[in-house]
Every structure is written in structure tokens, then in C-alpha cells.
Amino acid sequence: MTIAGVARASALACLGLCGAGLYAEQKQAAADQRETTLPAILAIEDDRASTRADLDVLLSATRGPSSQAAIRALGRLERRDVITDLLPYLANAGTRATASVSVGLALTGPALEGVPRGQQERAVLDALVTAGDLDLAATDPSALTAIGRSLGRLPYDNVEAFKAAETFLRKVLERPFPKEFDEPHIGAARGLESLARLNRKIGTLDGDTIDRLRTVARTLDPRRASQQRNALAALIAAQGVDADTLEVVLARGDPEVRRLATLALAGSGSAIGDDDRLFYIRKALSDSSHIVRLEAVRAWARRGVKDHGCQPLLDALSDKSTHVVLVAFDLLGDVCRNDESITVRLASEARTPRPLGTWQREMHAFVSLAKRDRERASISLLPLAMHQTWQVRMYAARAAAIVDDVAVLTRLASDAEDNVAEATLAPLRRLAGAESDQLFVHVLNRRAKRSLKLAAVRPYEVIRTAALALENATPTAPLVAALAGALERISAEQCETSRDTRLALITRLAQLGSPAQVETLMPLVKDIDPDVADAAAGVIARWTGKAVEVETPHQRSSAIPTTGELAEAVRVVFEMDTGGKFDVMLNPVEAPLTRTRFLAAARAGYYNGLTFHRVVPNFVIQGGSPGANEYCGDCPFMRDEVGGMHERGTLGISTRGPDTGDAQIFINLVDNPRLDFDYTVFGKVCTGMGVVDEIKEGDRIVHVEVLPPIKTCAG
């Protein structure tokens, strides 16, 4: 049956009949001869089914013992031409959940030529709703979780389709389930959160849906806290939180529920009156959970400061949670600017950190002081710029940018630590213009630093920032030579994670260079990275007036696990320099390639000695970069294995676009539904989440060890 046939037929008929799909007449002989073991399927998924033969193997494997893996792999290709082949698996209870996620992922691919706009979207919507009705009538409705999440993320372009999805998700919420099957409510609420957040220009949730979400959010059963969280998140996305719901959820036992309620208090769509709002924010400021207090500090800065001053923010400086303290310091740089007593307090806090001690409190205070009092901050800048801790020097550079101290910025631009120099470049260009050219030449000439114990520290981020900051610079021979030299040097490293840096260098060469640099760009048309090759070919064609053929070599990105490796049960223990430990269990089903890559890196000692360089309270912590920044990671890219739920404590892979993971990891500090379907989930913290909560920027991973599982931590 064609796509058009699916759209015209009822969804139920489609589930029973449309098994052949676009490849109905494909010859099975070649596919039947290919091995379709799980490792073989994973190898094809990792290669993104680069040949028709590989695609045929996946299609054939959907009918074999590894059908779940094959269905999952087809969806992750993000190709619409496999949608009709996936739809029949919605009819089978055993494959329904996996197929629900996969058809949604496949629909994110480019539109098919000749297929009317919206036709596939409607076919998938109807099929998912019909599959959901089958699950509602089943004794085991567990696939409804996946169906609900997938419905929330479909691309909608009309209100009719939006309302069809909403109606079904509300129906799931209205259906009572035994406690052992309460997951469908979580999936439906999570789907409604996505539906409301992603489609504000198309439609809004109606009153009946809002009422049902409020009922779920106000449930009294503490065992259904996850339902409460997701329902409340959906209400926040739909701006449907009312006063009665807020009063109930603010008193709930689950800290995540109270955090979301406090977040709603600060929102512009809150239905609660100003006096009640401030009453509840004050109450949240003394909550037992730091994630609630942190949200309350932010809420006070937004809603209470204007009429009631900054005393609660000053009180937060004594909080037992470092994260609450640092957020309060950051906020005090921007509010109550005329209150001299606050400036004096910040000046007293902005001391020079001890050489080997913690530095976060002092440096956050110092940056806020720079915002309020340039003269006071300028007095202390130079000693901080000479501190032995590089993070202190980096924050000094940020403060120097605020107070426009060119001398300190110039000094720090030559710092041996790439992250310190990187913080100076944009402000230096703004303040010094062409007078900073020589500094930029030096930065562009930076080389990778190697250590016997740690992975190579490649200066990709600082060089990328330099290239971006040189936009509209006056072309000079030294600048052009430095840009070309950096591009040649980095390209020779054959490191996939250098993509963004090299694209920035090519862009700047195209602007500042001339046809004389064709010789530099020509080798790149055969580069390992097709994006780099295309960019180089485009510049060459513009300079010469002649099209250039791109010839990128084909290469696989990952080591493929064996059946034995996939069956190995392990836990992973992180030991931090603070003395704390936390254990992680990994997911061999949803993210086998990521699990394999992570375990290999951990066993090789890759993460030992690295840091968590990015800490965003009430969001994520990110680490695993040899350079302690976004752009320095392990060279080979990793394939995304998306589809999991980003809940508190889950581990994901940091990326800068599809399939660009470089072994940097992040841990979700709270539920983050907006990351679903975009970032891989490959594990979860099973013991020691309190240690994770306390990790600060720059905290070091002493050791990562792979051990046998224990009762509370297997995977």
C-alpha cells in the first residue's frame, strides 16, 4: 500500500494491511543471505544504512528474533521512506512501543518528493491513535507511554491534527489504570507537555484537558509522584496552572513537584495573586530541598525584588547548598543596583581564593561586583589574573570584559590555558579592534597539548572563538596565514570533533582570504567530514567559478559490541575529588552503541582526571572533556541513539548537532522532557545522586571504574 493509501484508509485497516510499504517489491534473496544477528543490526544502524543492501537487511530483520532492534534502528535513520514499513508493527503488542517511537523519529526526516504536505504526518497520527486504542483495550497497556510521548513530538501544521492528538492523550489521562500500569499517564502527560510547548502558534489545550491535567497533578498518592511531575510540567507549558493546583502541589512531598510549582509561581502566566505569589515564594525559600530553594531564589529575583528588595537574595548567601549561593550571587549582579550595602557585601565576598581551595563562591561574587562597581573590581583584577587556578583566571577575564579592562584582557589572551584565552577574545575584539590582530594570530597558532595520563587537549574551542570574533576584520597577510595554517594543522589531525572549528575557519577564510587560498582548501574536498568538504567546495567554487566534486571517504564511527559484551551486566562507579562516589547502571537495550563506547573509554581510563566543566543548577552537569569545554572531546563522533526519557539522574551524551557526540556526558539534575528525542539516554544514577547534586564547576573525576552489578545497581 502506498503512503497515499495509508492516509485514505482507516488507521485500523492500515495496521492490518500496509506491511509491504515502499519496498513491497524488494528482492529478499540478498537480504536473506546476510547475517541478521543483533551486532549486525547495530553495525548497520551505526553506519546509518548507507547502502540499499543494508536497508534491506534491516527491513528483513524486523521479522526475525532481533525485530525490536531492527525497528528501533529503522526509526533512528530518520528517513520517511521507511514509515510505511514501520506502521504494521504498531498492530503487534510486542513491538508496539518500539514502533511508536520509531515512526515518530522517522517522521523527522526530510519530506519525500511527490508526497503532499501533511499526508505522512496525518497517516502516522491516525496510526498511533489507533494503536493506542488497541492498547487501551489490552490487559497490558504499557505501550501507551511510548505512544503518548511520540504523539507529543510529531510535527503539526494544522489545528485539526493538533486537536486529534490532544483528544487521545486526554482519553489516556482519563482512563484509570492499576498501580502496576500507571506509566500510561506519565506518557500522556509528557506528550501533552511537548504538544503544548512545541505548538503554541498552532493551538492551545482546551479546558477539559487542562482540568484533567490539574486533577492528575493534585493526586494525593505519593507513589504517583512521576505522574504529578509530568502533569504539572504540561500545565506550565500550557500556562494552565491555577491557584488551587498551586496550593496543593506546593505542599507535596516530592521535591521535583514543589520545584515545578515554584517555577510556575515565577511565570508570567501564573493565575495566583501577587500577595499569595510572594507568600509561597517566601515559603519555598526555606524548603527542605535545595532544588526548590534555588528555584525560589530565581522566582524572588523576578517577582519580588521590584517592590520588596533583595534581602531574600542576601539571606540565600548563607544557604547550605553551594548552588543556591552561587545563583544568588549571580542574580545580585543585576538587581538592586542602587543598594550600596549589597555592593559592599559583594566586595567583602570577592576575596582572592586560596591557591588550592575552592574558588566558586569568591569568583561568582567578583563577577557580580564587576557589574555593580567597576572601580572596586578593577583594583583586584590583576592579582586574580595571576592566580594559579585557571578557573579563577577565566572568571577574571569575564570580569575584565565587564569593566573594559584591555590591559588585563591582553595579558590573559596569552594565557597557557585555552579556556582563559578564549574568554578574552570577543571583548578584546570589541574594545581593541585591529590592534588585537597579533594576539589573534598567536591564538590561531595554538597547538594541541599532550599528557602521558590524560587525552590530548586540542585548542578547538579557543580557535573557533577566534575565527568567529574576526568577522568583518580588515584582511591582513598575517591573519589570513594564521587562519589557513590553523585549518591545515587541525585538518591533519583527522579528528571528527573538530568540525565546528574548521567550519568557522573556512567561513572566515572565505571572508578574509582570496583565490590564493584555494590550495589550502582543495584537499578538504576529500575530507573525512562531509560538512567540511561541502563548505570547502563551496568557497572554491565561489572563488574560481568552477564546481568542485566532493569525495568524502566512507567510514564507520563506532566499535560494534558482540553478543557477549551486550549481555555483560555491569555498574560504573564515579569517584570524585571531593571524596564522594556515585554508581551508574547502563542501558544495553536502548543505547547499546553508546554503552559500548562509554565502557571502552572508562576501562581505558579516559575519564580519570577530567572534570565536570559545566554546571547548570536545576538542569544538567556536563563533563568528560580533556579541555574542560564544549569543543574538546574524543575524536570520533558517536551515533545518536535517541528515544529515551530524560528524567532526573539519567545520563546523556552531549552533542552539537545530530550524531556529534564525542564521549562528553551529562547528568540530568531534574526531569528534562525537552531533551527527549534529541539527546541519547544511556544510563541512570542508581546510588549517590546526592553526590551528583553537590558537584560544582571544575570538580574532578578521580577515577571511573567498571564493576560487577550489585542488587541496587544492575545494568
KOLTIDO-455316 format. One record per residue (C-alpha): residue number from 1; x, y, z negated. Coordinates in steps of 0.05 Angstrom, whole numbers, padded with zeros to 5 digits, always signed. Example, Ala and Ser with C-alpha at 12.3 -4.5 7.8 and 13.67 -1.06 7.14 Angstrom:
BEGIN
 sevo     c1     c2     c3
    1 +00246 -00090 -00156
    2 +00273 -00021 -00143
end
This chain:
BEGIN
 sevo     c1     c2     c3
    1 +00000 +00000 +00000
    2 +00026 +00069 +00016
    3 +00031 +00128 -00032
    4 -00030 +00158 +00000
    5 -00067 +00093 -00011
    6 -00049 +00094 -00085
    7 -00075 +00165 -00091
    8 -00142 +00148 -00058
    9 -00153 +00081 -00093
   10 -00174 +00077 -00165
   11 -00116 +00072 -00212
   12 -00140 +00004 -00236
   13 -00140 -00023 -00165
   14 -00070 +00005 -00156
   15 -00045 -00032 -00217
   16 -00071 -00096 -00188
   17 -00053 -00088 -00115
   18 +00003 -00040 -00099
   19 +00062 -00086 -00113
   20 +00096 -00081 -00046
   21 +00107 -00006 -00044
   22 +00152 +00029 +00005
   23 +00196 -00033 +00010
   24 +00139 -00081 +00023
   25 +00171 -00110 +00085
   26 +00242 -00113 +00059
   27 +00280 -00176 +00072
   28 +00294 -00214 +00008
   29 +00347 -00260 +00035
   30 +00407 -00216 +00018
   31 +00378 -00196 -00049
   32 +00364 -00267 -00069
   33 +00437 -00285 -00058
   34 +00461 -00231 -00105
   35 +00472 -00244 -00178
   36 +00418 -00210 -00220
   37 +00445 -00220 -00289
   38 +00439 -00162 -00338
   39 +00512 -00140 -00327
   40 +00499 -00140 -00251
   41 +00438 -00096 -00261
   42 +00477 -00049 -00305
   43 +00532 -00044 -00254
   44 +00482 -00023 -00201
   45 +00449 +00026 -00248
   46 +00517 +00056 -00265
   47 +00530 +00064 -00191
   48 +00460 +00094 -00181
   49 +00444 +00040 -00129
   50 +00489 +00073 -00078
   51 +00472 +00023 -00024
   52 +00407 -00005 +00003
   53 +00431 -00075 -00016
   54 +00439 -00053 -00089
   55 +00369 -00023 -00088
   56 +00341 -00088 -00061
   57 +00375 -00126 -00118
   58 +00341 -00081 -00170
   59 +00274 -00090 -00137
   60 +00283 -00165 -00136
   61 +00307 -00166 -00208
   62 +00242 -00134 -00232
   63 +00211 -00203 -00222
   64 +00265 -00240 -00259
   65 +00287 -00252 -00331
   66 +00320 -00184 -00335
   67 +00259 -00147 -00309
   68 +00258 -00095 -00365
   69 +00330 -00074 -00350
   70 +00315 -00071 -00275
   71 +00252 -00030 -00285
   72 +00290 +00017 -00331
   73 +00347 +00023 -00280
   74 +00299 +00040 -00223
   75 +00268 +00097 -00263
   76 +00336 +00125 -00281
   77 +00353 +00131 -00207
   78 +00304 +00189 -00207
   79 +00281 +00171 -00137
   80 +00209 +00179 -00117
   81 +00213 +00125 -00063
   82 +00212 +00071 -00118
   83 +00150 +00097 -00153
   84 +00101 +00051 -00117
   85 +00145 -00008 -00133
   86 +00143 +00010 -00207
   87 +00068 +00022 -00213
   88 +00047 -00052 -00215
   89 +00088 -00063 -00277
   90 +00041 -00017 -00315
   91 -00011 -00073 -00309
   92 +00032 -00123 -00347
   93 +00031 -00114 -00423
   94 +00103 -00139 -00428
   95 +00131 -00087 -00380
   96 +00081 -00031 -00390
   97 +00122 +00011 -00439
   98 +00186 +00008 -00398
   99 +00149 +00022 -00333
  100 +00113 +00082 -00364
  101 +00179 +00116 -00379
  102 +00209 +00096 -00313
  103 +00153 +00123 -00268
  104 +00158 +00189 -00304
  105 +00233 +00192 -00294
  106 +00226 +00172 -00220
  107 +00178 +00230 -00210
  108 +00233 +00279 -00229
  109 +00268 +00264 -00164
  110 +00263 +00306 -00100
  111 +00196 +00305 -00063
  112 +00191 +00255 -00006
  113 +00187 +00282 +00064
  114 +00117 +00277 +00093
  115 +00082 +00264 +00026
  116 +00033 +00320 +00009
  117 +00050 +00362 -00052
  118 +00019 +00335 -00115
  119 -00002 +00268 -00086
  120 +00050 +00226 -00121
  121 +00041 +00265 -00185
  122 -00033 +00251 -00186
  123 -00022 +00177 -00169
  124 +00026 +00169 -00227
  125 -00021 +00207 -00274
  126 -00080 +00163 -00255
  127 -00039 +00100 -00262
  128 -00012 +00119 -00330
  129 -00082 +00137 -00356
  130 -00110 +00071 -00330
  131 -00052 +00033 -00361
  132 -00066 +00070 -00426
  133 -00138 +00048 -00424
  134 -00114 -00024 -00417
  135 -00071 -00015 -00478
  136 -00127 +00017 -00518
  137 -00167 -00046 -00507
  138 -00108 -00092 -00524
  139 -00093 -00124 -00591
  140 -00022 -00095 -00587
  141 -00026 -00022 -00564
  142 +00048 -00008 -00573
  143 +00059 +00015 -00501
  144 +00015 +00076 -00515
  145 +00074 +00110 -00547
  146 +00113 +00109 -00482
  147 +00052 +00126 -00441
  148 +00037 +00187 -00483
  149 +00108 +00213 -00481
  150 +00112 +00203 -00405
  151 +00045 +00238 -00393
  152 +00071 +00298 -00431
  153 +00132 +00305 -00386
  154 +00100 +00296 -00317
  155 +00106 +00356 -00271
  156 +00038 +00390 -00269
  157 +00018 +00444 -00219
  158 -00057 +00449 -00230
  159 -00103 +00454 -00289
  160 -00145 +00394 -00269
  161 -00086 +00346 -00276
  162 -00065 +00381 -00340
  163 -00134 +00370 -00370
  164 -00136 +00297 -00348
  165 -00072 +00284 -00386
  166 -00096 +00323 -00446
  167 -00162 +00286 -00448
  168 -00128 +00218 -00450
  169 -00077 +00239 -00503
  170 -00133 +00266 -00546
  171 -00170 +00200 -00538
  172 -00110 +00163 -00565
  173 -00106 +00211 -00625
  174 -00180 +00199 -00639
  175 -00172 +00123 -00640
  176 -00157 +00094 -00708
  177 -00102 +00042 -00710
  178 -00079 -00006 -00764
  179 -00018 +00019 -00801
  180 +00026 -00032 -00765
  181 +00005 +00001 -00699
  182 +00007 +00075 -00716
  183 +00061 +00090 -00664
  184 +00010 +00109 -00610
  185 -00009 +00171 -00650
  186 +00064 +00191 -00650
  187 +00070 +00183 -00575
  188 +00005 +00221 -00562
  189 +00024 +00279 -00607
  190 +00094 +00281 -00577
  191 +00062 +00281 -00508
  192 +00016 +00338 -00526
  193 +00076 +00378 -00553
  194 +00111 +00371 -00486
  195 +00047 +00384 -00447
  196 +00034 +00449 -00485
  197 +00106 +00473 -00485
  198 +00123 +00460 -00413
  199 +00058 +00482 -00380
  200 +00039 +00548 -00412
  201 +00028 +00580 -00344
  202 -00019 +00524 -00322
  203 -00064 +00510 -00381
  204 -00076 +00510 -00455
  205 -00100 +00455 -00501
  206 -00175 +00460 -00515
  207 -00208 +00467 -00582
  208 -00224 +00393 -00590
  209 -00151 +00374 -00580
  210 -00128 +00428 -00628
  211 -00178 +00404 -00680
  212 -00154 +00332 -00674
  213 -00081 +00352 -00680
  214 -00098 +00391 -00743
  215 -00132 +00330 -00772
  216 -00071 +00287 -00758
  217 -00024 +00340 -00786
  218 -00065 +00344 -00850
  219 -00065 +00268 -00863
  220 -00056 +00250 -00935
  221 -00020 +00184 -00922
  222 +00055 +00195 -00937
  223 +00071 +00134 -00895
  224 +00049 +00171 -00833
  225 +00096 +00230 -00840
  226 +00122 +00220 -00769
  227 +00051 +00229 -00743
  228 +00045 +00292 -00783
  229 +00111 +00320 -00756
  230 +00094 +00308 -00684
  231 +00023 +00334 -00691
  232 +00048 +00397 -00725
  233 +00102 +00406 -00671
  234 +00047 +00401 -00619
  235 +00005 +00453 -00655
  236 +00065 +00500 -00658
  237 +00077 +00491 -00584
  238 +00003 +00505 -00570
  239 +00000 +00563 -00621
  240 -00056 +00526 -00655
  241 -00033 +00525 -00728
  242 -00088 +00554 -00772
  243 -00087 +00577 -00844
  244 -00120 +00515 -00872
  245 -00070 +00469 -00838
  246 -00011 +00511 -00861
  247 -00034 +00509 -00933
  248 -00039 +00433 -00931
  249 +00026 +00417 -00895
  250 +00068 +00466 -00935
  251 +00053 +00422 -00996
  252 +00070 +00357 -00962
  253 +00125 +00311 -00988
  254 +00162 +00304 -00922
  255 +00216 +00358 -00914
  256 +00210 +00356 -00838
  257 +00136 +00373 -00843
  258 +00149 +00431 -00891
  259 +00205 +00456 -00845
  260 +00159 +00457 -00785
  261 +00106 +00492 -00827
  262 +00157 +00545 -00847
  263 +00176 +00553 -00774
  264 +00103 +00565 -00758
  265 +00100 +00619 -00812
  266 +00152 +00659 -00774
  267 +00119 +00651 -00707
  268 +00080 +00707 -00673
  269 +00021 +00660 -00663
  270 +00011 +00646 -00737
  271 -00062 +00654 -00758
  272 -00045 +00667 -00831
  273 -00049 +00737 -00860
  274 +00014 +00777 -00875
  275 +00007 +00774 -00951
  276 -00004 +00698 -00950
  277 +00052 +00690 -00900
  278 +00102 +00725 -00945
  279 +00077 +00686 -01005
  280 +00091 +00620 -00971
  281 +00158 +00642 -00943
  282 +00180 +00662 -01013
  283 +00157 +00594 -01038
  284 +00196 +00560 -00983
  285 +00259 +00598 -01002
  286 +00262 +00556 -01065
  287 +00242 +00490 -01033
  288 +00280 +00428 -01055
  289 +00303 +00413 -00984
  290 +00357 +00455 -00951
  291 +00326 +00448 -00882
  292 +00263 +00483 -00909
  293 +00302 +00537 -00945
  294 +00343 +00550 -00883
  295 +00280 +00560 -00841
  296 +00252 +00605 -00895
  297 +00314 +00650 -00893
  298 +00304 +00658 -00818
  299 +00229 +00670 -00829
  300 +00243 +00724 -00880
  301 +00291 +00760 -00833
  302 +00237 +00761 -00780
  303 +00175 +00775 -00822
  304 +00195 +00802 -00890
  305 +00255 +00848 -00881
  306 +00220 +00907 -00848
  307 +00173 +00921 -00907
  308 +00206 +00885 -00965
  309 +00280 +00889 -00955
  310 +00337 +00839 -00955
  311 +00341 +00815 -01027
  312 +00319 +00744 -01010
  313 +00375 +00741 -00959
  314 +00425 +00764 -01012
  315 +00397 +00712 -01060
  316 +00409 +00659 -01006
  317 +00483 +00673 -01010
  318 +00482 +00633 -01075
  319 +00446 +00573 -01045
  320 +00478 +00505 -01058
  321 +00475 +00489 -00984
  322 +00532 +00519 -00943
  323 +00488 +00521 -00882
  324 +00436 +00564 -00916
  325 +00491 +00610 -00940
  326 +00522 +00618 -00871
  327 +00455 +00632 -00837
  328 +00442 +00685 -00890
  329 +00510 +00717 -00876
  330 +00497 +00717 -00802
  331 +00429 +00750 -00810
  332 +00455 +00804 -00856
  333 +00498 +00830 -00800
  334 +00436 +00852 -00762
  335 +00384 +00873 -00814
  336 +00380 +00926 -00869
  337 +00437 +00963 -00835
  338 +00428 +01026 -00877
  339 +00434 +00990 -00943
  340 +00506 +01005 -00965
  341 +00502 +00955 -01023
  342 +00496 +00899 -00972
  343 +00557 +00924 -00934
  344 +00596 +00926 -01000
  345 +00574 +00855 -01016
  346 +00597 +00831 -00947
  347 +00664 +00866 -00955
  348 +00674 +00831 -01022
  349 +00658 +00764 -00990
  350 +00701 +00775 -00928
  351 +00766 +00755 -00961
  352 +00824 +00723 -00926
  353 +00813 +00647 -00931
  354 +00864 +00605 -00965
  355 +00915 +00573 -00917
  356 +00889 +00502 -00925
  357 +00820 +00513 -00954
  358 +00750 +00524 -00926
  359 +00741 +00586 -00884
  360 +00669 +00586 -00861
  361 +00639 +00630 -00915
  362 +00692 +00684 -00911
  363 +00692 +00687 -00835
  364 +00617 +00689 -00826
  365 +00616 +00746 -00877
  366 +00672 +00781 -00839
  367 +00638 +00779 -00771
  368 +00574 +00807 -00803
  369 +00616 +00861 -00837
  370 +00644 +00880 -00769
  371 +00573 +00892 -00743
  372 +00558 +00938 -00802
  373 +00623 +00975 -00815
  374 +00676 +00977 -00760
  375 +00726 +01015 -00802
  376 +00724 +00967 -00861
  377 +00730 +00907 -00816
  378 +00787 +00937 -00775
  379 +00831 +00943 -00837
  380 +00831 +00867 -00848
  381 +00833 +00845 -00775
  382 +00908 +00838 -00766
  383 +00921 +00791 -00826
  384 +00864 +00747 -00803
  385 +00891 +00747 -00732
  386 +00956 +00718 -00761
  387 +00922 +00664 -00804
  388 +00949 +00593 -00797
  389 +00879 +00564 -00788
  390 +00859 +00572 -00715
  391 +00785 +00577 -00730
  392 +00799 +00638 -00773
  393 +00837 +00670 -00715
  394 +00779 +00653 -00668
  395 +00729 +00688 -00714
  396 +00777 +00746 -00720
  397 +00775 +00751 -00644
  398 +00699 +00753 -00646
  399 +00702 +00808 -00698
  400 +00754 +00846 -00656
  401 +00706 +00843 -00598
  402 +00652 +00875 -00640
  403 +00696 +00932 -00664
  404 +00730 +00940 -00596
  405 +00800 +00929 -00623
  406 +00840 +00920 -00559
  407 +00906 +00911 -00596
  408 +00882 +00851 -00635
  409 +00847 +00821 -00575
  410 +00910 +00829 -00535
  411 +00951 +00794 -00588
  412 +00901 +00736 -00594
  413 +00895 +00728 -00518
  414 +00965 +00697 -00521
  415 +00948 +00651 -00580
  416 +00972 +00580 -00572
  417 +00903 +00554 -00589
  418 +00859 +00555 -00527
  419 +00794 +00569 -00565
  420 +00824 +00631 -00597
  421 +00847 +00658 -00530
  422 +00780 +00641 -00499
  423 +00743 +00685 -00549
  424 +00783 +00746 -00527
  425 +00774 +00743 -00451
  426 +00705 +00772 -00438
  427 +00713 +00830 -00487
  428 +00784 +00844 -00462
  429 +00759 +00849 -00391
  430 +00703 +00896 -00414
  431 +00750 +00940 -00453
  432 +00815 +00939 -00414
  433 +00794 +00922 -00343
  434 +00851 +00913 -00294
  435 +00901 +00929 -00349
  436 +00888 +00859 -00375
  437 +00906 +00825 -00309
  438 +00973 +00799 -00333
  439 +00941 +00767 -00394
  440 +00892 +00732 -00348
  441 +00949 +00707 -00305
  442 +00981 +00677 -00367
  443 +00915 +00644 -00388
  444 +00905 +00615 -00318
  445 +00975 +00585 -00323
  446 +00959 +00545 -00387
  447 +00975 +00471 -00385
  448 +00947 +00410 -00420
  449 +00977 +00393 -00488
  450 +00991 +00321 -00504
  451 +00999 +00286 -00571
  452 +01021 +00216 -00590
  453 +00960 +00209 -00634
  454 +00905 +00249 -00600
  455 +00877 +00251 -00530
  456 +00903 +00305 -00483
  457 +00877 +00375 -00498
  458 +00862 +00405 -00430
  459 +00850 +00480 -00426
  460 +00788 +00474 -00383
  461 +00743 +00520 -00424
  462 +00793 +00578 -00430
  463 +00810 +00575 -00356
  464 +00736 +00572 -00337
  465 +00722 +00632 -00380
  466 +00780 +00670 -00348
  467 +00754 +00655 -00278
  468 +00684 +00678 -00297
  469 +00709 +00741 -00330
  470 +00747 +00761 -00267
  471 +00682 +00771 -00228
  472 +00688 +00834 -00185
  473 +00761 +00843 -00205
  474 +00806 +00880 -00156
  475 +00843 +00826 -00117
  476 +00918 +00824 -00131
  477 +00970 +00774 -00108
  478 +00986 +00751 -00180
  479 +00913 +00739 -00196
  480 +00899 +00701 -00132
  481 +00962 +00659 -00141
  482 +00943 +00643 -00213
  483 +00873 +00622 -00193
  484 +00899 +00579 -00136
  485 +00953 +00549 -00180
  486 +00903 +00531 -00235
  487 +00857 +00499 -00184
  488 +00913 +00457 -00154
  489 +00941 +00437 -00221
  490 +00874 +00417 -00251
  491 +00851 +00380 -00188
  492 +00914 +00339 -00190
  493 +00893 +00312 -00259
  494 +00834 +00275 -00226
  495 +00791 +00289 -00287
  496 +00716 +00289 -00273
  497 +00700 +00332 -00333
  498 +00739 +00390 -00301
  499 +00680 +00401 -00253
  500 +00653 +00466 -00283
  501 +00723 +00496 -00289
  502 +00741 +00480 -00218
  503 +00675 +00506 -00191
  504 +00688 +00572 -00228
  505 +00758 +00576 -00198
  506 +00732 +00562 -00128
  507 +00678 +00616 -00136
  508 +00729 +00667 -00159
  509 +00779 +00648 -00103
  510 +00722 +00657 -00053
  511 +00712 +00728 -00080
  512 +00784 +00750 -00091
  513 +00821 +00707 -00041
  514 +00825 +00703 +00034
  515 +00835 +00653 +00090
  516 +00906 +00648 +00067
  517 +00880 +00602 +00011
  518 +00849 +00552 +00060
  519 +00909 +00508 +00049
  520 +00893 +00506 -00026
  521 +00821 +00487 -00014
  522 +00828 +00438 +00043
  523 +00850 +00377 +00001
  524 +00788 +00386 -00042
  525 +00740 +00366 +00014
  526 +00763 +00295 -00003
  527 +00759 +00307 -00078
  528 +00732 +00254 -00127
  529 +00676 +00303 -00146
  530 +00624 +00315 -00090
  531 +00603 +00382 -00121
  532 +00675 +00407 -00118
  533 +00683 +00381 -00048
  534 +00619 +00415 -00024
  535 +00639 +00481 -00057
  536 +00708 +00480 -00025
  537 +00680 +00462 +00043
  538 +00630 +00519 +00039
  539 +00685 +00571 +00025
  540 +00729 +00543 +00081
  541 +00671 +00547 +00130
  542 +00657 +00619 +00110
  543 +00729 +00639 +00118
  544 +00742 +00602 +00183
  545 +00674 +00600 +00216
  546 +00682 +00525 +00225
  547 +00644 +00470 +00188
  548 +00687 +00421 +00148
  549 +00667 +00348 +00137
  550 +00666 +00326 +00065
  551 +00695 +00257 +00050
  552 +00689 +00242 -00024
  553 +00712 +00172 -00046
  554 +00662 +00126 -00077
  555 +00677 +00107 -00149
  556 +00642 +00076 -00208
  557 +00642 +00113 -00274
  558 +00638 +00061 -00329
  559 +00663 -00005 -00354
  560 +00605 -00055 -00348
  561 +00592 -00096 -00411
  562 +00590 -00171 -00409
  563 +00531 -00210 -00435
  564 +00572 -00227 -00497
  565 +00590 -00155 -00510
  566 +00517 -00135 -00505
  567 +00498 -00188 -00555
  568 +00551 -00167 -00606
  569 +00519 -00138 -00668
  570 +00560 -00081 -00698
  571 +00556 -00019 -00741
  572 +00601 +00041 -00734
  573 +00628 +00077 -00795
  574 +00650 +00150 -00792
  575 +00697 +00174 -00847
  576 +00702 +00249 -00854
  577 +00759 +00291 -00883
  578 +00711 +00314 -00937
  579 +00710 +00242 -00964
  580 +00640 +00227 -00941
  581 +00621 +00168 -00896
  582 +00561 +00152 -00854
  583 +00542 +00089 -00816
  584 +00511 +00085 -00746
  585 +00473 +00030 -00712
  586 +00475 +00028 -00636
  587 +00422 +00012 -00585
  588 +00444 -00043 -00537
  589 +00376 -00044 -00501
  590 +00361 +00029 -00484
  591 +00433 +00052 -00475
  592 +00479 -00007 -00462
  593 +00529 +00031 -00418
  594 +00535 +00088 -00468
  595 +00542 +00039 -00525
  596 +00598 +00003 -00489
  597 +00636 +00067 -00472
  598 +00628 +00093 -00543
  599 +00652 +00028 -00575
  600 +00712 +00024 -00530
  601 +00731 +00096 -00548
  602 +00720 +00083 -00622
  603 +00762 +00020 -00622
  604 +00818 +00056 -00584
  605 +00820 +00110 -00638
  606 +00795 +00164 -00591
  607 +00752 +00199 -00643
  608 +00803 +00195 -00700
  609 +00827 +00264 -00718
  610 +00776 +00301 -00676
  611 +00725 +00349 -00705
  612 +00652 +00369 -00704
  613 +00664 +00435 -00669
  614 +00592 +00457 -00660
  615 +00543 +00460 -00718
  616 +00474 +00489 -00706
  617 +00434 +00483 -00771
  618 +00366 +00451 -00763
  619 +00385 +00429 -00693
  620 +00447 +00387 -00679
  621 +00520 +00378 -00696
  622 +00567 +00362 -00638
  623 +00637 +00333 -00638
  624 +00687 +00287 -00604
  625 +00725 +00338 -00562
  626 +00801 +00336 -00563
  627 +00800 +00411 -00551
  628 +00743 +00424 -00601
  629 +00700 +00457 -00547
  630 +00646 +00442 -00496
  631 +00691 +00432 -00435
  632 +00746 +00386 -00461
  633 +00727 +00313 -00466
  634 +00745 +00245 -00440
  635 +00759 +00249 -00365
  636 +00709 +00201 -00333
  637 +00636 +00222 -00332
  638 +00584 +00177 -00363
  639 +00517 +00159 -00333
  640 +00456 +00185 -00369
  641 +00410 +00132 -00400
  642 +00352 +00177 -00417
  643 +00283 +00159 -00443
  644 +00295 +00152 -00518
  645 +00265 +00195 -00573
  646 +00309 +00248 -00605
  647 +00289 +00240 -00678
  648 +00327 +00262 -00739
  649 +00391 +00222 -00746
  650 +00394 +00197 -00674
  651 +00459 +00202 -00635
  652 +00461 +00231 -00565
  653 +00513 +00246 -00512
  654 +00529 +00319 -00497
  655 +00524 +00337 -00424
  656 +00528 +00398 -00379
  657 +00480 +00371 -00326
  658 +00458 +00302 -00302
  659 +00509 +00246 -00311
  660 +00563 +00292 -00340
  661 +00575 +00261 -00409
  662 +00648 +00260 -00429
  663 +00645 +00220 -00494
  664 +00625 +00280 -00536
  665 +00569 +00262 -00583
  666 +00516 +00299 -00621
  667 +00472 +00281 -00680
  668 +00402 +00308 -00687
  669 +00393 +00342 -00754
  670 +00317 +00346 -00743
  671 +00267 +00317 -00694
  672 +00282 +00349 -00626
  673 +00227 +00328 -00577
  674 +00250 +00380 -00526
  675 +00313 +00338 -00515
  676 +00273 +00276 -00496
  677 +00283 +00252 -00424
  678 +00343 +00299 -00414
  679 +00396 +00270 -00461
  680 +00416 +00198 -00476
  681 +00399 +00169 -00545
  682 +00446 +00112 -00561
  683 +00445 +00103 -00636
  684 +00420 +00126 -00703
  685 +00450 +00141 -00771
  686 +00427 +00086 -00817
  687 +00463 +00105 -00881
  688 +00495 +00170 -00902
  689 +00450 +00222 -00869
  690 +00463 +00266 -00929
  691 +00536 +00268 -00909
  692 +00516 +00288 -00838
  693 +00473 +00344 -00865
  694 +00533 +00374 -00901
  695 +00582 +00372 -00842
  696 +00609 +00442 -00827
  697 +00641 +00471 -00765
  698 +00712 +00444 -00760
  699 +00703 +00385 -00807
  700 +00749 +00330 -00783
  701 +00734 +00257 -00768
  702 +00788 +00218 -00803
  703 +00770 +00151 -00776
  704 +00716 +00115 -00736
  705 +00713 +00040 -00749
  706 +00672 -00014 -00715
  707 +00650 -00066 -00766
  708 +00601 -00124 -00772
  709 +00529 -00103 -00788
  710 +00500 -00103 -00858
  711 +00428 -00112 -00879
  712 +00411 -00038 -00877
  713 +00451 -00023 -00815
  714 +00449 -00073 -00757
  715 +00451 -00060 -00683
end
